[in-house]
Amino acid sequence: MNTEKDNIAEEPLQDEMQQVAAQDDAGTEERERTQEEQAESEKKEAIKAIKEFTDEDDGLGEISLRAMLGGDILQSKFIRNQVLFVMFCVALALLYTGNRYSSQQDAIVIDSLRTKLLDTRYNVLTQNSELMNRTRQSNVEKTLRLTRDSLIKEATTPPYLIKTDSIR
């Protein structure tokens, strides 16, 4: 009977030992997780520190004549980030220059055409006035008198009206 008592007394002991072992296992798992989280956070911090150490500062760096002429200023992070904007500005400047050149060429052509139009207008006015002068009755009569072959002469009798009885 003693063995039964021992078995009965050992059972709660074994249960307690299992509980303690389970708690120890949970504690070790939790400790392992926290250690893994700490290692992960340390790894992230190390990567962040390396990036910060290797990255240049946001400024232009040292601005001097030597840096500008040597091209060192082109290596700054600010300039590298603005390359597309600078290329866009250069393209706009080229377009502006080309457009201005084209408009100046058009203005030159327009001025030459205006001058040509004015000359042509004056020539037309001159020819019109000469034609009006030549077609005047007095000038036509004068021209006919001077021409010997002409059979047309000035009328000596005045013109008269023919009267009709028709009503319109």
FITORVO-214978 format. One record per residue: residue number from 1; residue in one letter; chain; x, y negated, z of N, C-alpha, C in turn. Coordinates in Angstrom, 2 decimals. Example, Ala and Ser with C-alpha at 12.3 -4.5 7.8 and 13.67 -1.06 7.14 Angstrom:
R resi resn chain     npx     npy     npz    capx    capy    capz     cpx     cpy     cpz
R    1    A     A   13.19    5.69    7.80   12.30    4.50    7.80   13.20    3.30    7.80
R    2    S     A   12.85    2.25    7.08   13.67    1.06    7.14   12.90   -0.03    7.87
END
This chain:
R resi resn chain     npx     npy     npz    capx    capy    capz     cpx     cpy     cpz
R    1    M     A    0.78    1.16    0.00    0.00    0.00    0.00    0.85   -1.25    0.00
R    2    N     A    1.90   -1.05    0.45    2.82   -2.18    0.45    3.09   -2.67   -0.96
R    3    T     A    3.14   -1.83   -1.86    3.43   -2.20   -3.24    2.31   -3.01   -3.84
R    4    E     A    1.10   -2.69   -3.41   -0.01   -3.46   -3.91    0.03   -4.87   -3.37
R    5    K     A    0.38   -4.99   -2.10    0.49   -6.31   -1.51    1.62   -7.09   -2.17
R    6    D     A    2.68   -6.38   -2.44    3.79   -7.05   -3.08    3.39   -7.50   -4.49
R    7    N     A    2.66   -6.64   -5.19    2.21   -6.99   -6.54    1.26   -8.17   -6.51
R    8    I     A    0.35   -8.12   -5.50   -0.62   -9.21   -5.38    0.11  -10.49   -5.01
R    9    A     A    1.10  -10.43   -4.17    1.85  -11.61   -3.76    2.74  -12.09   -4.90
R   10    E     A    3.19  -11.21   -5.72    4.07  -11.58   -6.82    3.31  -12.24   -7.96
R   11    E     A    2.06  -11.88   -8.11    1.28  -12.46   -9.21    1.17  -13.97   -9.12
R   12    P     A    0.77  -14.55   -7.99    0.73  -16.00   -7.93    2.12  -16.59   -8.14
R   13    L     A    3.10  -15.90   -7.69    4.46  -16.40   -7.89    4.82  -16.43   -9.37
R   14    Q     A    4.46  -15.40  -10.06    4.75  -15.35  -11.49    3.96  -16.43  -12.23
R   15    D     A    2.70  -16.62  -11.83    1.90  -17.67  -12.46    2.54  -19.05  -12.24
R   16    E     A    2.99  -19.27  -11.02    3.63  -20.55  -10.72    4.92  -20.71  -11.52
R   17    M     A    5.66  -19.65  -11.67    6.92  -19.70  -12.41    6.64  -19.97  -13.89
R   18    Q     A    5.58  -19.38  -14.41    5.23  -19.62  -15.80    4.81  -21.08  -16.01
R   19    Q     A    4.07  -21.59  -15.04    3.64  -22.99  -15.14    4.85  -23.93  -15.09
R   20    V     A    5.75  -23.63  -14.19    6.96  -24.45  -14.08    7.77  -24.34  -15.36
R   21    A     A    7.88  -23.14  -15.93    8.63  -22.94  -17.16    7.96  -23.70  -18.31
R   22    A     A    6.61  -23.67  -18.37    5.89  -24.38  -19.41    6.10  -25.89  -19.27
R   23    Q     A    6.09  -26.37  -18.01    6.33  -27.79  -17.79    7.75  -28.17  -18.19
R   24    D     A    8.68  -27.27  -17.88   10.08  -27.52  -18.27   10.20  -27.56  -19.79
R   25    D     A    9.52  -26.61  -20.46    9.56  -26.59  -21.92    8.96  -27.89  -22.49
R   26    A     A    7.81  -28.35  -21.94    7.17  -29.58  -22.41    8.09  -30.77  -22.15
R   27    G     A    8.73  -30.77  -21.01    9.66  -31.85  -20.67   10.85  -31.87  -21.60
R   28    T     A   11.37  -30.70  -21.91   12.53  -30.66  -22.81   12.12  -31.07  -24.22
R   29    E     A   10.92  -30.66  -24.63   10.45  -31.07  -25.96   10.28  -32.59  -26.01
R   30    E     A    9.73  -33.12  -24.93    9.54  -34.58  -24.88   10.88  -35.30  -24.89
R   31    R     A   11.84  -34.76  -24.13   13.17  -35.35  -24.11   13.83  -35.25  -25.48
R   32    E     A   13.63  -34.13  -26.14   14.21  -33.97  -27.47   13.59  -34.98  -28.45
R   33    R     A   12.25  -35.16  -28.34   11.58  -36.14  -29.22   12.10  -37.54  -28.95
R   34    T     A   12.22  -37.91  -27.71   12.72  -39.26  -27.40   14.16  -39.42  -27.86
R   35    Q     A   14.94  -38.37  -27.74   16.32  -38.43  -28.21   16.35  -38.58  -29.74
R   36    E     A   15.46  -37.86  -30.43   15.38  -37.98  -31.89   14.93  -39.38  -32.29
R   37    E     A   13.94  -39.93  -31.55   13.47  -41.29  -31.85   14.57  -42.31  -31.61
R   38    Q     A   15.33  -42.11  -30.53   16.44  -43.02  -30.24   17.50  -42.92  -31.34
R   39    A     A   17.79  -41.70  -31.77   18.79  -41.51  -32.82   18.30  -42.17  -34.11
R   40    E     A   17.01  -42.00  -34.42   16.44  -42.62  -35.62   16.50  -44.14  -35.55
R   41    S     A   16.14  -44.70  -34.40   16.17  -46.16  -34.25   17.61  -46.67  -34.32
R   42    E     A   18.55  -45.94  -33.74   19.96  -46.33  -33.82   20.45  -46.28  -35.26
R   43    K     A   19.99  -45.27  -36.01   20.38  -45.14  -37.41   19.83  -46.34  -38.20
R   44    K     A   18.56  -46.72  -37.96   17.96  -47.87  -38.64   18.70  -49.16  -38.29
R   45    E     A   19.03  -49.32  -37.03   19.77  -50.51  -36.61   21.14  -50.56  -37.27
R   46    A     A   21.79  -49.40  -37.39   23.10  -49.35  -38.02   23.00  -49.72  -39.50
R   47    I     A   21.97  -49.21  -40.18   21.78  -49.54  -41.60   21.49  -51.03  -41.75
R   48    K     A   20.66  -51.58  -40.86   20.34  -53.01  -40.90   21.60  -53.85  -40.68
R   49    A     A   22.43  -53.43  -39.71   23.66  -54.16  -39.42   24.62  -54.11  -40.61
R   50    I     A   24.70  -52.96  -41.26   25.58  -52.83  -42.43   25.09  -53.73  -43.55
R   51    K     A   23.76  -53.75  -43.78   23.21  -54.62  -44.82   23.48  -56.08  -44.51
R   52    E     A   23.30  -56.47  -43.28   23.55  -57.87  -42.89   25.02  -58.21  -43.05
R   53    F     A   25.88  -57.26  -42.74   27.32  -57.50  -42.82   27.76  -57.62  -44.28
R   54    T     A   27.20  -56.79  -45.15   27.63  -56.80  -46.54   26.95  -57.89  -47.36
R   55    D     A   25.74  -58.34  -46.98   25.05  -59.39  -47.73   25.72  -60.73  -47.48
R   56    E     A   25.68  -61.56  -48.57   26.19  -62.92  -48.42   25.15  -63.77  -47.73
R   57    D     A   25.58  -64.89  -47.23   24.62  -65.80  -46.63   23.78  -66.44  -47.72
R   58    D     A   22.69  -67.07  -47.32   21.76  -67.64  -48.29   22.27  -68.93  -48.89
R   59    G     A   23.23  -69.56  -48.31   23.72  -70.85  -48.78   24.53  -70.74  -50.05
R   60    L     A   24.98  -71.87  -50.52   25.79  -71.91  -51.72   27.27  -71.65  -51.43
R   61    G     A   27.61  -71.52  -50.19   29.01  -71.32  -49.85   29.73  -72.65  -49.85
R   62    E     A   31.00  -72.58  -50.09   31.80  -73.80  -50.12   31.62  -74.48  -51.47
R   63    I     A   31.18  -75.73  -51.42   30.99  -76.48  -52.66   32.15  -77.45  -52.81
R   64    S     A   33.01  -77.16  -53.76   34.14  -78.04  -54.04   34.37  -78.03  -55.54
R   65    L     A   35.17  -78.95  -55.98   35.47  -79.04  -57.41   36.16  -77.77  -57.89
R   66    R     A   37.03  -77.25  -57.07   37.75  -76.03  -57.44   36.78  -74.85  -57.56
R   67    A     A   35.80  -74.77  -56.63   34.82  -73.69  -56.68   33.94  -73.81  -57.92
R   68    M     A   33.62  -75.04  -58.28   32.77  -75.24  -59.46   33.53  -74.92  -60.74
R   69    L     A   34.76  -75.42  -60.85   35.54  -75.19  -62.07   36.00  -73.74  -62.17
R   70    G     A   36.24  -73.12  -61.04   36.69  -71.73  -61.04   35.56  -70.74  -61.25
R   71    G     A   34.32  -71.19  -61.10   33.18  -70.30  -61.29   32.78  -69.56  -60.03
R   72    D     A   33.40  -69.88  -58.91   33.05  -69.20  -57.65   31.63  -69.51  -57.22
R   73    I     A   31.14  -70.68  -57.59   29.79  -71.07  -57.18   28.74  -70.18  -57.85
R   74    L     A   29.09  -69.58  -59.00   28.15  -68.71  -59.71   27.94  -67.38  -59.00
R   75    Q     A   28.79  -67.06  -58.05   28.66  -65.80  -57.33   27.78  -65.91  -56.10
R   76    S     A   27.33  -67.12  -55.78   26.50  -67.27  -54.58   25.14  -66.64  -54.80
R   77    K     A   24.53  -66.21  -53.72   23.25  -65.52  -53.78   22.16  -66.45  -54.32
R   78    F     A   22.21  -67.72  -53.98   21.21  -68.68  -54.44   21.22  -68.77  -55.96
R   79    I     A   22.40  -68.88  -56.54   22.51  -69.00  -58.00   22.07  -67.70  -58.67
R   80    R     A   22.45  -66.56  -58.12   22.04  -65.29  -58.70   20.53  -65.12  -58.68
R   81    N     A   19.88  -65.62  -57.63   18.43  -65.52  -57.55   17.74  -66.47  -58.53
R   82    Q     A   18.42  -67.53  -58.94   17.81  -68.55  -59.80   18.21  -68.42  -61.26
R   83    V     A   18.81  -67.32  -61.66   19.30  -67.15  -63.04   18.15  -67.25  -64.04
R   84    L     A   17.03  -66.58  -63.76   15.90  -66.63  -64.70   15.35  -68.05  -64.84
R   85    F     A   15.29  -68.77  -63.75   14.81  -70.15  -63.81   15.75  -71.02  -64.63
R   86    V     A   17.03  -70.83  -64.47   18.02  -71.60  -65.23   17.91  -71.26  -66.72
R   87    M     A   17.74  -69.97  -67.03   17.58  -69.58  -68.43   16.31  -70.19  -69.02
R   88    F     A   15.24  -70.23  -68.25   13.99  -70.85  -68.69   14.20  -72.33  -68.96
R   89    C     A   14.92  -73.01  -68.07   15.19  -74.45  -68.27   16.05  -74.69  -69.52
R   90    V     A   17.01  -73.84  -69.77   17.86  -73.96  -70.96   17.01  -73.76  -72.22
R   91    A     A   16.12  -72.76  -72.19   15.24  -72.53  -73.34   14.35  -73.74  -73.59
R   92    L     A   13.81  -74.32  -72.53   12.97  -75.52  -72.68   13.79  -76.68  -73.24
R   93    A     A   15.01  -76.83  -72.79   15.87  -77.91  -73.29   16.16  -77.72  -74.79
R   94    L     A   16.41  -76.49  -75.20   16.64  -76.22  -76.62   15.39  -76.51  -77.45
R   95    L     A   14.24  -76.09  -76.95   12.99  -76.37  -77.66   12.74  -77.87  -77.75
R   96    Y     A   13.00  -78.58  -76.66   12.80  -80.03  -76.64   13.71  -80.71  -77.65
R   97    T     A   14.97  -80.30  -77.68   15.93  -80.89  -78.61   15.54  -80.59  -80.06
R   98    G     A   15.17  -79.34  -80.33   14.76  -78.98  -81.69   13.51  -79.73  -82.12
R   99    N     A   12.55  -79.86  -81.20   11.32  -80.58  -81.52   11.60  -82.05  -81.80
R  100    R     A   12.48  -82.64  -81.02   12.82  -84.05  -81.22   13.50  -84.25  -82.57
R  101    Y     A   14.42  -83.36  -82.91   15.11  -83.44  -84.20   14.10  -83.33  -85.34
R  102    S     A   13.20  -82.38  -85.22   12.18  -82.19  -86.26   11.28  -83.41  -86.40
R  103    S     A   10.88  -83.99  -85.26   10.01  -85.17  -85.32   10.77  -86.37  -85.90
R  104    Q     A   12.05  -86.50  -85.63   12.83  -87.58  -86.23   12.93  -87.41  -87.74
R  105    Q     A   13.11  -86.17  -88.19   13.17  -85.92  -89.63   11.83  -86.26  -90.29
R  106    D     A   10.73  -85.90  -89.61    9.40  -86.24  -90.13    9.21  -87.75  -90.17
R  107    A     A    9.68  -88.45  -89.16    9.55  -89.92  -89.13   10.33  -90.55  -90.27
R  108    I     A   11.50  -90.02  -90.58   12.31  -90.54  -91.69   11.57  -90.33  -93.01
R  109    V     A   10.99  -89.14  -93.19   10.24  -88.86  -94.42    9.03  -89.78  -94.53
R  110    I     A    8.32  -89.98  -93.42    7.14  -90.86  -93.43    7.53  -92.29  -93.79
R  111    D     A    8.63  -92.78  -93.24    9.09  -94.14  -93.56    9.44  -94.27  -95.04
R  112    S     A   10.13  -93.28  -95.59   10.49  -93.35  -97.01    9.24  -93.28  -97.89
R  113    L     A    8.24  -92.47  -97.50    7.00  -92.41  -98.27    6.21  -93.71  -98.18
R  114    R     A    6.23  -94.35  -97.01    5.56  -95.65  -96.87    6.21  -96.70  -97.77
R  115    T     A    7.52  -96.71  -97.80    8.23  -97.65  -98.67    7.89  -97.39 -100.13
R  116    K     A    7.88  -96.11 -100.51    7.55  -95.75 -101.89    6.12  -96.14 -102.22
R  117    L     A    5.19  -95.92 -101.28    3.79  -96.29 -101.48    3.65  -97.80 -101.64
R  118    L     A    4.35  -98.56 -100.83    4.29 -100.02 -100.92    4.82 -100.50 -102.28
R  119    D     A    5.94  -99.93 -102.73    6.49 -100.28 -104.05    5.49  -99.95 -105.16
R  120    T     A    4.87  -98.79 -105.06    3.89  -98.39 -106.08    2.68  -99.31 -106.06
R  121    R     A    2.22  -99.68 -104.87    1.09 -100.60 -104.74    1.41 -101.95 -105.38
R  122    Y     A    2.61 -102.46 -105.12    3.02 -103.74 -105.72    3.10 -103.63 -107.24
R  123    N     A    3.61 -102.52 -107.74    3.67 -102.32 -109.19    2.27 -102.29 -109.79
R  124    V     A    1.33 -101.62 -109.13   -0.04 -101.56 -109.63   -0.66 -102.95 -109.63
R  125    L     A   -0.44 -103.71 -108.57   -0.99 -105.07 -108.52   -0.40 -105.95 -109.63
R  126    T     A    0.89 -105.81 -109.88    1.54 -106.58 -110.94    0.96 -106.21 -112.30
R  127    Q     A    0.82 -104.93 -112.57    0.28 -104.50 -113.85   -1.18 -104.92 -114.00
R  128    N     A   -1.94 -104.88 -112.91   -3.33 -105.33 -112.94   -3.42 -106.81 -113.30
R  129    S     A   -2.59 -107.60 -112.67   -2.62 -109.04 -112.95   -2.18 -109.33 -114.39
R  130    E     A   -1.19 -108.61 -114.89   -0.76 -108.79 -116.28   -1.87 -108.40 -117.25
R  131    L     A   -2.57 -107.32 -116.96   -3.67 -106.89 -117.81   -4.81 -107.91 -117.80
R  132    M     A   -5.14 -108.43 -116.62   -6.18 -109.46 -116.51   -5.77 -110.70 -117.32
R  133    N     A   -4.51 -111.05 -117.23   -4.01 -112.21 -117.95   -4.10 -112.00 -119.45
R  134    R     A   -3.74 -110.83 -119.93   -3.76 -110.54 -121.37   -5.19 -110.42 -121.92
R  135    T     A   -6.12 -109.98 -121.10   -7.48 -109.78 -121.59   -8.38 -111.00 -121.42
R  136    R     A   -7.88 -112.11 -120.97   -8.68 -113.33 -120.91   -9.02 -113.79 -122.32
R  137    Q     A  -10.17 -114.42 -122.44  -10.63 -114.83 -123.77   -9.65 -115.79 -124.43
R  138    S     A   -9.15 -116.71 -123.66   -8.23 -117.70 -124.24   -6.95 -117.03 -124.73
R  139    N     A   -6.45 -116.07 -123.97   -5.22 -115.38 -124.39   -5.48 -114.47 -125.58
R  140    V     A   -6.65 -113.84 -125.65   -6.98 -112.99 -126.80   -7.07 -113.86 -128.06
R  141    E     A   -7.74 -115.02 -127.95   -7.85 -115.94 -129.10   -6.48 -116.42 -129.54
R  142    K     A   -5.64 -116.72 -128.57   -4.29 -117.21 -128.89   -3.50 -116.13 -129.62
R  143    T     A   -3.64 -114.90 -129.17   -2.93 -113.79 -129.80   -3.45 -113.56 -131.21
R  144    L     A   -4.77 -113.69 -131.41   -5.34 -113.50 -132.75   -4.92 -114.61 -133.71
R  145    R     A   -4.82 -115.82 -133.24   -4.37 -116.93 -134.09   -2.94 -116.74 -134.55
R  146    L     A   -2.12 -116.22 -133.65   -0.71 -116.04 -133.99   -0.48 -114.85 -134.91
R  147    T     A   -1.40 -113.95 -134.96   -1.26 -112.78 -135.82   -1.83 -113.12 -137.20
R  148    R     A   -1.11 -112.94 -138.26   -1.53 -113.31 -139.60   -2.46 -112.26 -140.21
R  149    D     A   -2.34 -111.06 -139.80   -3.14 -109.99 -140.37   -4.57 -109.98 -139.83
R  150    S     A   -4.85 -110.71 -138.82   -6.14 -110.67 -138.16   -7.20 -111.37 -139.00
R  151    L     A   -8.35 -110.73 -139.16   -9.47 -111.30 -139.90  -10.49 -111.91 -138.94
R  152    I     A  -10.33 -111.70 -137.69  -11.27 -112.20 -136.70  -10.92 -113.65 -136.41
R  153    K     A  -11.98 -114.48 -136.46  -11.78 -115.90 -136.19  -12.83 -116.35 -135.21
R  154    E     A  -12.63 -117.52 -134.70  -13.56 -118.09 -133.73  -14.84 -118.50 -134.45
R  155    A     A  -15.97 -118.30 -133.79  -17.26 -118.64 -134.41  -17.42 -120.16 -134.47
R  156    T     A  -17.93 -120.63 -135.59  -18.12 -122.08 -135.75  -19.54 -122.49 -135.43
R  157    T     A  -20.47 -121.57 -135.53  -21.87 -121.86 -135.21  -22.19 -121.32 -133.83
R  158    P     A  -23.02 -122.04 -133.09  -23.34 -121.55 -131.76  -24.28 -120.34 -131.82
R  159    P     A  -24.24 -119.52 -130.84  -25.13 -118.36 -130.84  -26.58 -118.81 -130.60
R  160    Y     A  -27.53 -118.09 -131.08  -28.91 -118.43 -130.84  -29.65 -117.20 -130.34
R  161    L     A  -30.78 -117.44 -129.68  -31.57 -116.38 -129.08  -32.69 -115.97 -130.00
R  162    I     A  -32.95 -114.72 -130.06  -34.07 -114.19 -130.85  -35.18 -113.94 -129.86
R  163    K     A  -36.32 -114.54 -130.12  -37.47 -114.38 -129.25  -38.39 -113.33 -129.78
R  164    T     A  -38.86 -112.49 -128.86  -39.82 -111.44 -129.24  -41.05 -111.56 -128.38
R  165    D     A  -42.19 -111.05 -128.89  -43.44 -111.16 -128.17  -43.70 -109.95 -127.27
R  166    S     A  -42.91 -109.02 -127.27  -43.15 -107.83 -126.44  -42.96 -108.14 -124.95
R  167    I     A  -43.87 -107.59 -124.19  -43.81 -107.78 -122.74  -43.25 -106.53 -122.08
R  168    R     A  -42.44 -106.78 -121.29  -41.79 -105.63 -120.62  -42.39 -105.35 -119.32
END
